[in-house]
Amino acid sequence: MVEPTFVIAAASLVGLCVVALALLKAWQGWLALKQRELDSSPREIEGGVGASAARIEIADLKERIKKLEAIASGVDL
């Protein structure tokens, strides 16, 4: 005859394995989602700089254009 303690221990072990496998599957799904997000978003702009550095560079270029236009029209800044 099987001891009740043994049945409880075996059932607990099986339950723990089921929960661990479910958590592992969820973790792999979350990693796959993050990988798709990284693959779909552009990480670099021309020249190998990141998006925030590219915005700063564009703002700097716009400021230079304003200064050059002011010089061309004869206005002192």
DSSP file (Angstrom, degrees, kcal/mol; ACC not computed):
  #  RESIDUE AA STRUCTURE BP1 BP2  ACC     N-H-->O    O-->H-N    N-H-->O    O-->H-N    TCO  KAPPA ALPHA  PHI   PSI    X-CA   Y-CA   Z-CA
    1    1 A M              0   0    0      0, 0.0     2,-0.4     0, 0.0     0, 0.0   0.000 360.0 360.0 360.0 146.9    0.0    0.0    0.0
    2    2 A V        -     0   0    0      1,-0.1     5,-0.0     2,-0.0     3,-0.0  -0.688 360.0-120.1 -89.4 133.5    1.2    3.5   -0.8
    3    3 A E     >  -     0   0    0     -2,-0.4     4,-1.6     1,-0.1     5,-0.1  -0.438  13.5-131.9 -68.6 142.2    1.8    5.9    2.1
    4    4 A P  H  > S+     0   0    0      0, 0.0     4,-2.3     0, 0.0     5,-0.2   0.844 107.9  57.1 -64.2 -33.1   -0.3    9.1    2.1
    5    5 A T  H  > S+     0   0    0      1,-0.2     4,-2.3     2,-0.2     5,-0.2   0.895 105.3  50.6 -64.4 -39.2    2.8   11.1    2.7
    6    6 A F  H  > S+     0   0    0      2,-0.2     4,-2.5     1,-0.2    -1,-0.2   0.895 109.9  50.0 -65.3 -40.2    4.4    9.7   -0.4
    7    7 A V  H  X S+     0   0    0     -4,-1.6     4,-2.5     2,-0.2    -2,-0.2   0.910 111.7  48.1 -64.5 -43.4    1.3   10.6   -2.5
    8    8 A I  H  X S+     0   0    0     -4,-2.3     4,-2.3     2,-0.2    -2,-0.2   0.912 112.9  48.3 -64.5 -42.5    1.3   14.2   -1.2
    9    9 A A  H  X S+     0   0    0     -4,-2.3     4,-2.2     2,-0.2    -2,-0.2   0.909 112.9  47.6 -65.1 -42.5    5.0   14.6   -1.8
   10   10 A A  H  X S+     0   0    0     -4,-2.5     4,-2.4     2,-0.2    -2,-0.2   0.914 112.6  48.6 -65.8 -42.8    4.7   13.2   -5.4
   11   11 A A  H  X S+     0   0    0     -4,-2.5     4,-2.5     1,-0.2    -2,-0.2   0.890 111.5  50.4 -64.4 -39.3    1.7   15.4   -6.2
   12   12 A S  H  X S+     0   0    0     -4,-2.3     4,-2.4     2,-0.2    -1,-0.2   0.901 110.5  49.5 -64.7 -41.3    3.6   18.4   -4.8
   13   13 A L  H  X S+     0   0    0     -4,-2.2     4,-2.1     2,-0.2    -2,-0.2   0.911 111.8  48.0 -64.7 -42.6    6.6   17.6   -6.9
   14   14 A V  H  X S+     0   0    0     -4,-2.4     4,-2.2     2,-0.2    -2,-0.2   0.920 112.5  49.6 -63.6 -43.3    4.5   17.2  -10.0
   15   15 A G  H  X S+     0   0    0     -4,-2.5     4,-2.3     1,-0.2    -2,-0.2   0.895 109.8  50.9 -61.6 -41.6    2.7   20.5   -9.3
   16   16 A L  H  X S+     0   0    0     -4,-2.4     4,-2.4     1,-0.2    -1,-0.2   0.896 109.9  50.0 -63.6 -40.7    6.0   22.3   -8.8
   17   17 A C  H  X S+     0   0    0     -4,-2.1     4,-2.4     2,-0.2    -2,-0.2   0.899 110.0  50.8 -65.0 -40.5    7.2   21.0  -12.1
   18   18 A V  H  X S+     0   0    0     -4,-2.2     4,-2.2     2,-0.2    -2,-0.2   0.927 112.3  46.2 -63.2 -45.0    4.1   22.1  -13.9
   19   19 A V  H  X S+     0   0    0     -4,-2.3     4,-2.4     2,-0.2    -2,-0.2   0.906 112.3  51.0 -64.4 -41.9    4.4   25.6  -12.4
   20   20 A A  H  X S+     0   0    0     -4,-2.4     4,-2.2     1,-0.2    -2,-0.2   0.905 111.0  48.0 -63.5 -41.7    8.1   25.8  -13.3
   21   21 A L  H  X S+     0   0    0     -4,-2.4     4,-2.3     2,-0.2    -1,-0.2   0.887 111.1  51.0 -66.6 -38.6    7.4   24.8  -16.9
   22   22 A A  H  X S+     0   0    0     -4,-2.2     4,-2.2     2,-0.2    -2,-0.2   0.913 111.6  47.6 -64.2 -42.4    4.6   27.3  -17.2
   23   23 A L  H  X S+     0   0    0     -4,-2.4     4,-2.4     2,-0.2    -2,-0.2   0.879 110.7  52.0 -66.3 -37.8    6.9   30.1  -15.9
   24   24 A L  H  X S+     0   0    0     -4,-2.2     4,-2.3     2,-0.2    -2,-0.2   0.913 110.0  48.6 -63.9 -42.8    9.7   29.0  -18.3
   25   25 A K  H  X S+     0   0    0     -4,-2.3     4,-2.0     2,-0.2    -2,-0.2   0.906 111.9  49.4 -63.8 -42.0    7.3   29.2  -21.2
   26   26 A A  H  X S+     0   0    0     -4,-2.2     4,-2.3     2,-0.2    -2,-0.2   0.905 110.3  50.9 -63.7 -41.7    6.1   32.6  -20.1
   27   27 A W  H  X S+     0   0    0     -4,-2.4     4,-2.4     1,-0.2    -2,-0.2   0.909 109.9  49.3 -62.4 -43.6    9.7   33.8  -19.8
   28   28 A Q  H  X S+     0   0    0     -4,-2.3     4,-2.1     1,-0.2    -1,-0.2   0.875 110.8  51.0 -65.1 -36.8   10.6   32.6  -23.3
   29   29 A G  H  X S+     0   0    0     -4,-2.0     4,-2.2     2,-0.2    -2,-0.2   0.900 109.8  49.5 -65.1 -41.2    7.5   34.4  -24.7
   30   30 A W  H  X S+     0   0    0     -4,-2.3     4,-2.3     2,-0.2    -2,-0.2   0.908 110.9  49.6 -65.5 -41.6    8.5   37.6  -23.0
   31   31 A L  H  X S+     0   0    0     -4,-2.4     4,-2.2     1,-0.2    -1,-0.2   0.891 110.0  51.3 -63.6 -39.2   12.0   37.4  -24.4
   32   32 A A  H  X S+     0   0    0     -4,-2.1     4,-2.2     2,-0.2    -2,-0.2   0.897 109.2  51.2 -64.6 -39.8   10.6   36.7  -27.9
   33   33 A L  H  X S+     0   0    0     -4,-2.2     4,-2.1     1,-0.2    -2,-0.2   0.933 111.0  47.0 -62.1 -46.6    8.4   39.8  -27.6
   34   34 A K  H  X S+     0   0    0     -4,-2.3     4,-2.3     1,-0.2    -1,-0.2   0.864 110.3  53.5 -64.6 -35.8   11.3   42.0  -26.5
   35   35 A Q  H  X S+     0   0    0     -4,-2.2     4,-2.3     2,-0.2    -1,-0.2   0.906 108.6  49.1 -65.4 -41.2   13.4   40.6  -29.4
   36   36 A R  H  X S+     0   0    0     -4,-2.2     4,-2.1     2,-0.2    -2,-0.2   0.893 110.1  51.9 -64.6 -38.9   10.7   41.4  -31.9
   37   37 A E  H  X S+     0   0    0     -4,-2.1     4,-1.5     1,-0.2    -2,-0.2   0.917 111.6  46.5 -62.6 -43.0   10.5   45.0  -30.4
   38   38 A L  H  < S+     0   0    0     -4,-2.3    -2,-0.2     1,-0.2    -1,-0.2   0.878 113.2  49.1 -67.5 -37.1   14.3   45.4  -30.8
   39   39 A D  H  < S+     0   0    0     -4,-2.3    -1,-0.2     1,-0.2    -2,-0.2   0.835 111.8  48.5 -70.8 -32.4   14.2   44.0  -34.3
   40   40 A S  H  < S+     0   0    0     -4,-2.1    -1,-0.2    -5,-0.2    -2,-0.2   0.756 100.1  72.6 -83.0 -23.6   11.4   46.3  -35.5
   41   41 A S  S  < S-     0   0    0     -4,-1.5     2,-0.4    -5,-0.2     0, 0.0  -0.766  87.4-118.3 -95.6 134.8   12.7   49.6  -34.1
   42   42 A P        -     0   0    0      0, 0.0     9,-0.2     0, 0.0     3,-0.1  -0.545  26.3-172.5 -70.7 126.8   15.7   51.2  -35.8
   43   43 A R        +     0   0    0     -2,-0.4     8,-0.4     1,-0.1     2,-0.4   0.729  64.9  38.3 -91.8 -24.1   18.6   51.4  -33.4
   44   44 A E        -     0   0    0      6,-0.2     6,-0.2     7,-0.1     2,-0.2  -0.960  61.6-155.0-133.5 148.0   20.9   53.5  -35.5
   45   45 A I    >   -     0   0    0      4,-2.6     3,-1.9    -2,-0.4     4,-0.4  -0.515  56.2 -54.1-103.6 176.7   20.7   56.4  -37.8
   46   46 A E  G >  S+     0   0    0      1,-0.3     3,-0.5    -2,-0.2    -1,-0.2  -0.221 127.8  31.5 -53.3 142.0   23.2   57.2  -40.6
   47   47 A G  G 3  S-     0   0    0      1,-0.2    -1,-0.3    -3,-0.1    -3,-0.0   0.393 123.7 -85.9  88.1  -3.1   26.7   57.5  -39.2
   48   48 A G  G <  S+     0   0    0     -3,-1.9     2,-0.3     1,-0.3    -1,-0.2   0.689  86.5 135.2  80.6  18.0   26.1   54.9  -36.5
   49   49 A V    <   -     0   0    0     -3,-0.5    -4,-2.6    -4,-0.4    -1,-0.3  -0.677  55.8-107.9 -98.2 156.8   24.7   57.3  -33.9
   50   50 A G     >  -     0   0    0     -2,-0.3     4,-2.1    -6,-0.2    -6,-0.2  -0.194  34.8 -99.0 -74.8 172.5   21.6   56.6  -31.8
   51   51 A A  H  > S+     0   0    0     -8,-0.4     4,-1.9     1,-0.2     5,-0.1   0.881 121.5  49.0 -63.6 -41.1   18.3   58.3  -32.2
   52   52 A S  H  > S+     0   0    0      1,-0.2     4,-1.9     2,-0.2    -1,-0.2   0.897 111.9  48.6 -68.7 -38.4   18.7   60.8  -29.4
   53   53 A A  H  > S+     0   0    0      1,-0.2     4,-2.3     2,-0.2    -1,-0.2   0.865 109.1  54.4 -67.1 -34.4   22.2   61.8  -30.7
   54   54 A A  H  X S+     0   0    0     -4,-2.1     4,-2.4     2,-0.2    -2,-0.2   0.889 106.5  51.3 -66.1 -38.5   20.7   62.2  -34.2
   55   55 A R  H  X S+     0   0    0     -4,-1.9     4,-2.3     2,-0.2    -2,-0.2   0.907 110.8  48.2 -63.9 -41.5   18.1   64.6  -32.8
   56   56 A I  H  X S+     0   0    0     -4,-1.9     4,-2.2     1,-0.2    -2,-0.2   0.911 111.7  50.0 -64.3 -41.6   20.7   66.7  -31.1
   57   57 A E  H  X S+     0   0    0     -4,-2.3     4,-2.3     2,-0.2    -2,-0.2   0.894 110.0  49.9 -65.4 -39.7   22.8   66.7  -34.3
   58   58 A I  H  X S+     0   0    0     -4,-2.4     4,-2.3     2,-0.2    -1,-0.2   0.907 110.0  50.6 -64.9 -41.9   19.8   67.8  -36.4
   59   59 A A  H  X S+     0   0    0     -4,-2.3     4,-2.0     1,-0.2    -2,-0.2   0.900 110.5  50.3 -62.0 -40.0   19.0   70.6  -33.9
   60   60 A D  H  X S+     0   0    0     -4,-2.2     4,-2.1     1,-0.2    -2,-0.2   0.903 110.1  49.8 -64.5 -41.8   22.7   71.7  -34.2
   61   61 A L  H  X S+     0   0    0     -4,-2.3     4,-2.3     2,-0.2    -2,-0.2   0.887 108.7  52.4 -65.5 -38.5   22.5   71.7  -37.9
   62   62 A K  H  X S+     0   0    0     -4,-2.3     4,-2.2     1,-0.2    -1,-0.2   0.906 109.0  50.3 -63.0 -40.7   19.3   73.8  -37.9
   63   63 A E  H  X S+     0   0    0     -4,-2.0     4,-2.0     1,-0.2    -2,-0.2   0.905 110.0  50.1 -64.2 -41.0   21.0   76.3  -35.7
   64   64 A R  H  X S+     0   0    0     -4,-2.1     4,-2.6     2,-0.2    -2,-0.2   0.896 108.6  52.6 -63.0 -40.5   24.0   76.5  -38.0
   65   65 A I  H  X S+     0   0    0     -4,-2.3     4,-2.6     1,-0.2     5,-0.2   0.917 108.1  51.1 -62.4 -42.7   21.7   77.0  -41.0
   66   66 A K  H  X S+     0   0    0     -4,-2.2     4,-2.2     1,-0.2    -1,-0.2   0.914 111.4  47.9 -59.9 -42.8   20.0   79.9  -39.2
   67   67 A K  H  X S+     0   0    0     -4,-2.0     4,-2.3     2,-0.2    -2,-0.2   0.909 112.2  48.6 -65.5 -41.8   23.4   81.5  -38.5
   68   68 A L  H  X S+     0   0    0     -4,-2.6     4,-2.5     2,-0.2    -2,-0.2   0.886 111.3  50.1 -66.6 -38.2   24.5   81.0  -42.1
   69   69 A E  H  X S+     0   0    0     -4,-2.6     4,-1.8     2,-0.2    -1,-0.2   0.892 110.6  50.4 -65.7 -38.4   21.2   82.5  -43.4
   70   70 A A  H  X>S+     0   0    0     -4,-2.2     5,-2.6    -5,-0.2     4,-0.6   0.904 111.7  47.3 -65.5 -40.7   21.7   85.5  -41.1
   71   71 A I  H ><5S+     0   0    0     -4,-2.3     3,-0.8     1,-0.2    -2,-0.2   0.910 110.9  52.1 -64.6 -42.0   25.2   86.0  -42.3
   72   72 A A  H 3<5S+     0   0    0     -4,-2.5    -1,-0.2     1,-0.3    -2,-0.2   0.832 111.3  46.7 -65.4 -32.6   24.1   85.7  -46.0
   73   73 A S  H 3<5S-     0   0    0     -4,-1.8    -1,-0.3    -5,-0.1    -2,-0.2   0.527 118.2-112.1 -88.1  -5.1   21.4   88.4  -45.4
   74   74 A G  T <<5 +     0   0    0     -3,-0.8     2,-0.4    -4,-0.6    -3,-0.2   0.662  68.4 140.3  88.1  17.0   23.8   90.7  -43.6
   75   75 A V      < -     0   0    0     -5,-2.6     2,-0.4    -6,-0.2    -1,-0.3  -0.808  45.7-137.3 -96.5 131.4   22.3   90.5  -40.2
   76   76 A D              0   0    0     -2,-0.4    -5,-0.0     1,-0.1     0, 0.0  -0.696 360.0 360.0 -85.9 139.1   24.6   90.3  -37.1
   77   77 A L              0   0    0     -2,-0.4    -1,-0.1   -10,-0.1    -6,-0.0   0.434 360.0 360.0 -91.4 360.0   23.6   87.9  -34.4
